[in-house]
Amino acid sequence: MNCNNYCNVYGYDYHTPTEWQYNSEQEITAAEEQRELAQRLTLEADRLFGQVKDSVINNKLDVDHWSKVRIENSNKFLVGDALDVIAECLRLRNCRQSIDLVFDDVEKELLRERELILGINDQLEDLLDKVVLQIRKLRAFVYNLAVDLRCKKNALKIEEHNKNLNENIVEISILNNKNIFKPATISITEWDRFTLDIISAANKVLVDGRPIRAFFDKCLNKIINDLVFQSDAVNLAFKLRVEEYIEVIEKLNKQRDEAVKNVGEVQKTIEKLKNTISEREAYLALAHTRLSNRTRREGVELCRDELELRLYDEVTQLEHDVQSLQNMMAESMVCRRRLKQSIARIDMQLQVKQNSLHIDGELCAEQRKRINYRSF
């Protein structure tokens, strides 16, 4: 019995083994093609996702986080801490007193450092503008890549779904809808080229941005070196100035000790002079008393004899000695007064120098510890 007769007997529309074999081969081929397409899309999507992530997104984050944030932090550090420290040091140094309020090397170096920082701030602003422009370009390409990646993920999901379909789970009614799908108009070559062009353009932006990165590194290294050099110059000026204060203070203390010692010696001399003058005045009073008593002689006895002459000579000598001693005591008292005035001036200078030493050696030194130009 042939197949056709068999169909007619039982009323079924049977297919021939050849048709069955052909259909099975077609289904297998279609499934294999679908599986290969799905695998290819999976691999392509993974490759593109990795390439996008590695070559663009990471670089974008790197440029954004490293360059921009570093410039902003550097600018903030310079404008904030460093300039504040310099301003505070200048303010503190304005509290120096008297002759110590001088425009010295420390003041000059601090002002040079401030001018250097202000100039560097302008350079950092210019660098920041260049980095921000580069980031904007990268963000545009990141957006395009993200859109393309989303489309590919959607296509991959569809192909994964199609891979799991079979003839037993689809609805036959779909055959009645003739407008359910539109024929694809984009060729596989265009499909490949589209993403490759985006990645190529993004990579070109990255390559073009590398000189900016290198220029930024070079500029920042030079900026740091210049700042460190000037900071060392400021610190050295402070160090030398503090050493000068210490040296002058030591000399003033030595002079004060000598002056105090001299005051004591002069005071002893004055006391001796007073005692000597008192003695001489006592002898002078004795000589005057003797001469006065001899004036009461009577008659011829009231003569200028040898004793009279010697008493007059003694009075003259004693009066001369007393006058000389009084003159010397007056000079000694003037000397003592001047020595005390000198001690007072030394004390004032010591106060001035110690105040300056406290400002430069402690207060400003503490402020300078806040500056570390190599920290950014």
Order of alpha helices (4+ residues) and beta strands (2+ residues): alpha-alpha-alpha-alpha-alpha-alpha-alpha-alpha-alpha
